[in-house]
Structures are given as structure tokens and as C-alpha cells.
Amino acid sequence: GDVVARLAGDEFAVLLHGADKHAAEQTLKRIAADLREIAEDYPESGLGMSAGVLVFVELPDSAEEALAMTDAVMYEAKHSGKGRALVRVHPE
């Protein structure tokens, strides 16, 4: 039931259906480790990742709202420094 989608240029979304915060954090760690391994093979690429993860305890009214809320967490991660990842739960 998980889905990966390219949203734009270098922006991707991963929907982890039924994942709790722990499962989302573990998936994020695995993706980051895989990306670091690939980047080692292409050191001139500058390949890296900033990630915003939002675990929904209660779903928003629409997919658009969910995406906008998650996008805000991703931009918060990006603005805190290159290669950062944040995991939040909604509602807290």
C-alpha cells in the first residue's frame, strides 16, 4: 500500500499507509542511508536529501491539505540546514 511519487524537479513524496511515527522514522533512516551510499559512488554530484515527514493521527479534509502540511514540514527541515530531516505528528 505504500506509494512513491515525483512531485516536481527534485521533490518526491512517499506515502506510508498505516505507518506510525516509529515506522516512518525507520523508513526515513533507510532511505537516507541508501541515498548516502549512492552519493559515495558519485561524489561530484552533490547528491543529498532534506526531508519533512508528517504522521497523521487524524487525516486532513483533503489530499491537497495533507500535502501542503507535509510540504511545510519539509521546508522547515530545509531552512534548518542542508541535509536535515524532521518528523512531526499531526495533531500533536
N, C-alpha and C positions, 0 to 999 in steps of 0.2 A: 503494500500500500504506500510505500514511500515514492516521492516524485522529485526529480531534479529538473530545473528549467533555467534557461538562459534568459535573463530579463532585458539586458542591454549590454553592449560592449563587453565590459569585464565584470558585469554584475550577474550573479547567479542566485537562485533560491532553491532551498531544499525543504520539502515538506516531509516531516517525520510523523506520520499518522500514529497517534496514540502514545507518543514518546513523552515521558516526564522529564523533569529538569536533569536528572542524573543521566538518562539515556541520551538527551540532547548534548550534554557536555562531553560524554564519551564519544559520540559521533563527531563532534567538532574536533576533539583531540585527534581522532583517527584521520580526518580529512586534512588537518594542519600537518600532521606527521607525513602523510603521503605527499602533500604539496612540497614540503621541505626536501623530501627525498628526490622528487623530480627536479627541484630547483638546483640541487647539487650537481646534476648532470648538465645543467645549462646555467653556469654561474654568471654569464654575461646578460642573462635575460632580465634580471631584477625581479623575478617571479616572487610574489608574496601574497599575503591574504590579510584582510581585515574582515571581521565577521560580527554580525549582530544576530543574536538568537533570542527569540521570544517564544516562551512556552505559554500556551493559552490554557488556563484552567477553565475559563468561560470564553466561548467563541464570540468574536465581534459580530455585528449585524451583516457584514458582507466580506467577501474575499478582498475587495479593494481596501477596506478599512484595516483588515489584518495585515495586508502588505504594507500599507502606509505606516502602521505602528511598528512593524518589524524594520522597515527602512529607517525609521527614526533611531532605533537602537543601533543599527549598522553605522549610521553617520556619527552617532555618539562614540562608537568604538574608533572610527577613522580619525575623529578630531582629538582623541586622547593619545594618538601616536600611531606610527606605522606598525602594521602587523599585530594590532590589538584585537581582542575578541571579548565581547560582553554577552553574558547570558542573563536574561531577565524573565520573570514570571508575571503574567497578567491575569487577573489582578493580583497584586502583591499581597 
